[in-house]
Amino acid sequence: MIKINKGKRFQQAVDAVEDFLKKAKGKEQNADGKGDSKGKKTPNKPLKILEEDDEDLSALKDPSEKDLTDSDPEPSTIERLGAGPGTGLKWESSPVKDDPHFHHFLLSQSEKAASSMEPISKRLKIIEEDTGSTSIQAADSTAINGSITPTDKRIGFLGLGLMGSGIVSNLLKMGHVVTVWNRTAEKCDLFIQEGARLGRTPAEVASTCDITFSCVSDPKAARDLVLGPSGVLQGIRPGKCYVEMSTVDPETITELSQVITSRGGRFLEAPVAGSQQLSNDGMLVILAAGDRTVYEDCSSCFQAMGKTSFFLGEAGNAARMMLIVNMVQGSFMATIAEGLTLAQATGQSQQTFLDILCQGQMASTFVDQKCQNILQGNFKPDYYLKHIQKDLRLAISMGDMANHPTPMAAAANEVYKRAKALDQSDNDISAVYRAYIH
């Protein structure tokens, strides 16, 4: 019953939990068979659904159980009450330490209203790495339909392009109060109908909101949004937060961070890895760096827009990592297109080439979708070709500054430049295919 009207990822999480319980029960039964009666363990109790008319919920609780506190590192009993109107879940099991499916299941359940005021480290599983970065596994927001407790802070969002539109839509769906602005004002209309407020200028949005996000096309657009007439900088006051989600170079991030903090503002960069479809689905990967307290304040926002977020330290690190990720993706797409066209030129079936790829180690949704679109002649943008070429150019420049060779990226960049010359800029990155057939 708990899987009805839930998304695929939610169902997979529930299945994983059920598998875990079955395995745990099997281990206990084996242990029971080997040991004597004194060494037997108490079998796991089943999942109990508490109905609305259960007046005394506390009566269901084992009196021997103590209340959970932050000092309990490995609780053996986990209670989740209030997961929805009139129902709650009580789940008792043996200790669960680091099972990722279990943690994802917990994250997909409703948080109590007071949880929005708790530190992010108490509400999400945080994994500290040797590099000092932090990974936060967020809930599958689109599958849960409203289980995220939205922040009470006022959110502003500037830029309603392919990525920004999906992000704002998910922020609104999860109950955030959002004020929007876009250079082409007509794009705001749909979101106003969904409950967003309209900001007349970037400065007005920044001054009236607690946290303002921006997601625009390139470094020039990002600078103009902050430093231009009626720009964000004019609306920044002490304590105001600015989050730059555009994929730009580290130097631009450093400049924006300095001017925002010079006015007493707080700055975070948070570029996103993904596509329009992943943005619409709330399944982006967020790379953040800068002010850690802003990162924590953005917890519910990041859960609404993405499946995972990483905190990478000082401002500029997220820009560097994002450019590297997009450099690899752009180079890979160019190589796939090259393989498809070489198959055709040598009399091989392109569909068979794709089928072989999808049965091998390189199988992925990315390869399958992009290749199928190419074979169907569908180049509707999911991520603009002009933007991936911009990212390749910035990555190559970053390599030059670090005196590090980037020959594969340089070669791919030339192919994308050829595709742009063939008027493919506003098509999907898979349109790089056309650079090989002209």
C-alpha positions in Angstrom: 0.0 0.0 0.0 2.8 2.4 0.8 4.0 2.2 -2.9 0.7 3.4 -4.4 1.1 6.6 -6.4 4.8 6.8 -5.6 7.6 7.2 -8.1 9.9 4.5 -9.4 12.8 5.4 -7.1 10.6 5.4 -4.1 9.4 1.9 -5.0 12.9 0.7 -5.5 13.8 2.1 -2.1 10.9 0.2 -0.4 11.9 -3.0 -2.3 15.5 -2.6 -1.0 14.3 -2.2 2.6 12.1 -5.3 2.3 15.1 -7.3 0.9 17.2 -6.0 3.7 14.7 -7.2 6.3 14.4 -10.6 4.7 18.2 -11.1 4.7 18.4 -9.9 8.3 15.7 -12.3 9.3 17.4 -15.2 7.5 20.6 -14.5 9.3 18.9 -14.4 12.7 17.1 -17.7 11.9 20.5 -19.3 11.0 21.9 -18.0 14.2 19.0 -19.4 16.2 19.6 -22.8 14.7 23.2 -22.8 15.6 23.0 -21.4 19.2 21.2 -22.5 22.3 18.0 -21.0 23.6 19.9 -18.5 25.6 21.6 -17.0 22.6 18.5 -16.6 20.4 17.7 -13.2 19.1 14.2 -11.7 19.1 12.8 -11.9 15.5 12.3 -8.6 13.7 8.9 -7.2 14.3 6.8 -6.4 11.1 6.1 -3.0 9.8 3.1 -1.6 11.6 0.7 0.9 10.0 -0.9 3.1 12.7 -4.4 4.1 11.7 -6.0 7.5 12.5 -8.3 6.0 15.1 -5.4 4.6 17.2 -5.8 7.1 20.0 -2.9 6.0 22.1 0.1 5.5 19.8 2.4 5.3 22.7 0.8 2.0 23.7 2.4 0.4 20.7 5.8 1.3 21.9 7.9 -1.3 23.8 8.3 0.1 27.3 11.8 -1.1 27.4 12.7 1.2 24.5 14.3 4.5 25.4 13.8 7.7 23.5 16.2 8.4 20.7 18.6 11.3 21.1 21.5 12.7 19.2 23.8 10.7 21.5 22.5 7.4 20.2 24.9 6.6 17.4 23.3 3.3 16.2 19.6 3.2 17.3 18.0 -0.2 17.0 14.5 1.2 16.8 13.5 3.9 14.4 10.1 5.6 14.5 8.6 7.8 11.8 5.3 9.1 12.9 3.3 11.7 10.9 4.4 10.6 7.4 1.0 11.7 6.1 -2.4 12.7 7.3 -3.8 10.2 9.7 -1.1 7.6 9.3 2.4 6.9 10.6 5.0 4.3 10.4 6.7 2.4 13.2 9.5 0.2 12.1 11.6 -1.9 14.4 14.6 -3.7 13.2 18.1 -4.8 14.1 20.8 -2.1 13.9 21.4 -0.6 10.5 24.7 1.1 10.0 25.7 2.0 6.5 23.2 0.4 4.1 22.7 3.1 1.4 19.2 1.8 0.5 18.1 2.1 4.1 19.3 5.7 4.3 17.6 6.7 1.0 14.3 5.2 2.4 14.5 7.3 5.5 15.2 10.4 3.5 12.1 9.8 1.4 9.8 10.0 4.4 8.2 13.1 5.8 10.1 15.3 8.2 8.4 16.7 11.2 7.6 20.4 10.9 10.2 21.3 13.5 12.9 19.6 11.4 13.3 22.6 9.1 15.1 24.4 11.9 17.6 21.5 12.5 21.1 21.6 11.1 21.4 19.8 7.7 23.7 17.3 9.3 20.9 16.0 11.5 18.4 15.5 8.7 20.6 14.2 5.8 23.2 11.5 5.6 26.6 13.3 5.2 29.7 11.5 4.0 33.0 13.3 4.7 35.7 12.4 2.2 39.5 12.6 2.5 39.4 15.6 0.2 37.3 17.6 2.7 34.3 17.7 0.4 30.9 16.7 1.6 28.2 14.7 -0.2 24.6 15.0 0.7 22.2 12.4 -0.6 18.8 14.1 -1.1 15.4 12.6 -1.4 13.8 11.8 -4.8 11.6 14.9 -4.6 9.5 14.2 -7.6 8.6 10.7 -6.4 7.6 11.7 -2.9 5.1 14.5 -3.8 5.7 16.9 -1.0 7.7 15.2 1.7 10.3 17.9 1.9 9.8 20.5 4.6 10.4 23.8 2.7 12.5 26.5 4.3 10.7 29.5 5.7 13.2 31.8 4.0 12.0 33.7 1.0 13.6 32.4 -2.2 14.4 34.5 -5.3 15.3 33.0 -8.7 16.8 34.7 -11.7 16.9 33.0 -15.1 14.2 30.7 -16.5 16.0 28.9 -19.2 16.2 25.1 -19.8 17.6 24.4 -16.3 16.1 27.3 -14.3 12.5 26.5 -15.4 12.6 23.0 -14.0 14.3 24.1 -10.8 11.7 26.8 -10.1 8.9 24.4 -10.9 10.2 21.9 -8.3 10.8 24.6 -5.7 7.2 25.7 -6.0 5.9 22.1 -5.9 7.7 21.5 -2.7 6.1 24.5 -1.0 8.8 27.2 -1.3 7.9 30.9 -1.5 9.6 31.9 -4.8 10.0 35.3 -6.5 11.1 35.0 -10.2 12.7 37.3 -12.7 13.7 36.7 -16.3 15.2 38.9 -19.0 12.3 37.9 -21.2 9.4 38.7 -18.8 6.9 36.4 -20.6 8.6 33.3 -19.3 7.6 34.3 -15.8 3.8 34.0 -16.6 3.6 30.3 -16.2 5.3 30.3 -12.8 3.1 33.2 -11.6 0.1 30.9 -12.4 1.8 28.2 -10.3 2.1 30.6 -7.3 5.4 32.4 -7.8 5.7 36.1 -7.2 7.1 38.5 -9.9 10.2 40.5 -9.4 10.6 43.6 -11.5 14.4 43.7 -11.4 17.3 41.5 -10.1 18.0 44.2 -7.5 14.4 44.0 -6.3 14.5 40.2 -6.0 17.7 40.3 -4.1 16.5 43.0 -1.7 13.1 41.3 -0.9 14.3 37.7 -0.7 16.6 36.0 1.8 18.3 33.7 -0.7 18.5 34.6 -4.4 19.5 31.9 -6.9 20.6 32.7 -10.5 21.1 30.4 -13.5 22.2 32.1 -16.7 24.1 31.1 -19.8 27.7 32.3 -19.5 30.2 34.4 -17.5 29.2 37.6 -19.2 25.5 37.1 -18.4 26.4 36.2 -14.8 28.4 39.4 -14.3 25.8 41.6 -16.0 23.1 40.1 -13.7 25.1 41.2 -10.6 27.0 44.3 -11.7 24.7 45.7 -14.4 21.9 48.4 -14.1 19.4 47.3 -11.4 21.6 44.4 -10.8 21.8 42.1 -7.8 24.5 44.0 -6.1 22.2 47.0 -5.7 19.8 44.8 -3.7 22.4 43.1 -1.5 22.2 43.9 2.2 24.1 42.4 5.2 22.9 38.8 5.6 21.4 38.4 2.2 22.4 35.3 0.4 23.3 34.9 -3.3 23.7 31.5 -5.0 25.3 31.4 -8.4 24.1 28.3 -10.3 25.5 29.2 -13.7 28.4 27.2 -15.2 31.2 29.8 -15.4 34.9 30.0 -14.9 36.5 30.2 -11.4 37.7 33.7 -12.0 34.1 34.9 -12.5 33.1 33.1 -9.3 35.9 34.8 -7.4 34.9 38.2 -8.6 31.2 37.7 -7.8 32.0 36.3 -4.4 34.1 39.3 -3.6 31.6 42.0 -4.6 28.7 40.2 -2.8 30.6 39.8 0.4 31.9 43.4 0.2 28.3 44.5 0.8 27.8 42.1 3.7 26.2 39.5 1.7 26.8 35.7 1.8 27.9 33.9 -1.3 27.6 30.3 -2.6 28.3 28.8 -6.0 26.1 25.8 -6.9 26.4 24.8 -10.6 24.3 21.8 -11.6 25.2 18.7 -13.6 22.3 17.4 -15.7 19.9 18.2 -18.5 16.5 19.8 -19.0 14.8 16.4 -18.3 16.7 15.9 -15.1 15.9 19.4 -14.0 12.2 18.8 -14.6 12.4 15.6 -12.7 14.2 17.2 -9.7 17.2 14.9 -10.2 20.1 17.2 -10.8 23.5 16.9 -9.2 24.5 20.1 -7.3 28.1 21.1 -6.9 28.4 23.7 -4.2 31.3 25.8 -2.8 31.7 28.9 -0.7 29.8 29.9 2.4 29.0 26.6 4.2 26.2 28.2 6.2 24.4 29.2 3.0 24.8 25.7 1.8 23.0 24.5 4.9 20.3 27.2 4.5 19.7 25.9 1.0 19.1 22.3 2.2 15.4 22.0 1.3 15.9 23.9 -2.0 18.7 21.4 -3.0 16.5 18.5 -2.0 13.7 19.8 -4.2 15.8 20.4 -7.3 18.3 17.6 -7.1 19.1 14.0 -6.0 22.5 14.7 -4.6 24.6 17.7 -3.6 28.3 18.0 -2.9 30.0 20.7 -0.9 33.5 21.2 -2.3 35.1 23.9 0.0 36.1 27.4 -1.0 34.4 29.4 -3.8 35.8 28.5 -7.2 36.1 24.7 -6.6 32.6 24.0 -7.8 33.2 25.9 -11.0 36.4 23.9 -11.6 34.8 20.6 -11.0 31.7 21.5 -13.1 33.9 22.4 -16.1 35.8 19.1 -15.8 32.6 17.1 -15.7 31.2 18.9 -18.7 34.5 18.6 -20.5 34.3 14.9 -20.2 30.6 14.8 -21.2 31.2 17.0 -24.3 34.2 15.0 -25.4 32.3 11.7 -24.9 29.4 13.0 -27.0 31.7 14.0 -29.8 33.3 10.6 -29.8 29.9 8.8 -29.9 28.9 10.9 -32.8 32.2 10.1 -34.5 31.6 6.4 -34.0 28.1 6.6 -35.5 29.2 8.4 -38.6 32.2 6.1 -39.1 29.9 3.1 -38.8 27.7 4.6 -41.6 30.7 5.5 -43.8 32.0 1.9 -43.6 28.7 0.3 -44.4 27.9 -0.8 -40.8 24.5 -0.5 -39.2 24.3 2.4 -36.8 21.5 0.8 -34.9 23.6 -2.3 -34.4 26.5 -0.1 -33.2 24.1 1.4 -30.7 22.8 -2.0 -29.6 26.3 -3.3 -29.1 27.2 -0.2 -27.0 24.1 -0.6 -24.9 24.9 -4.2 -24.1 28.5 -3.5 -23.1 30.4 -1.7 -20.4 29.5 1.8 -21.8 25.8 1.2 -21.5 24.0 4.2 -20.0 20.8 6.1 -20.3 22.8 9.0 -21.8 24.3 6.9 -24.6 20.9 5.3 -25.4 18.9 8.5 -25.4 21.4 10.6 -27.4 22.0 7.9 -30.0 18.3 7.2 -30.5 17.6 10.9 -30.9 20.4 11.1 -33.5 19.0 8.2 -35.5 15.6 9.7 -35.4 16.9 13.1 -36.4 15.6 14.7 -33.2 17.9 17.4 -31.9 15.5 19.2 -29.6 17.7 20.8 -26.9 18.0 19.1 -23.6 21.4 20.8 -23.1 22.3 23.5 -25.7 25.2 22.7 -28.0 26.5 26.3 -27.6 26.7 25.8 -23.9 28.7 22.6 -24.0 31.1 24.3 -26.4 31.4 27.2 -24.0 32.2 24.8 -21.2 34.9 23.0 -23.3 36.5 26.4 -24.1 36.5 27.3 -20.4 37.9 23.9 -19.4 40.7 24.2 -21.9 41.6 27.7 -20.6 41.6 26.3 -17.1 44.0 23.6 -18.3 46.3 26.3 -19.8 46.4 28.2 -16.5 47.3 25.0 -14.7 49.9 24.1 -17.4 48.0 20.8 -17.9 47.3 19.3 -21.4 43.8 18.9 -22.6 44.2 17.4 -26.1 41.0 15.4 -26.1 38.9 18.4 -25.0 40.7 20.6 -27.6 39.8 18.2 -30.4 36.2 17.9 -29.3 36.0 21.7 -29.1 37.0 22.1 -32.7 34.2 19.7 -33.7 31.6 21.7 -31.7 32.8 24.9 -33.3 32.2 23.3 -36.7 28.7 22.3 -35.5 28.1 25.9 -34.5 29.2 27.1 -37.9 26.6 24.8 -39.3 23.9 26.7 -37.3 23.5 24.0 -34.6 24.1 26.3 -31.6 20.5 26.2 -30.3 20.1 22.4 -30.9 21.0 19.7 -28.4 24.6 18.7 -27.8 23.9 15.5 -29.8 23.7 17.8 -32.9 27.5 17.6 -32.9 26.8 14.6 -35.1 26.0 16.9 -38.0 29.6 18.3 -37.9 30.7 14.9 -39.2 28.3 14.6 -42.1 28.8 18.0 -43.8 
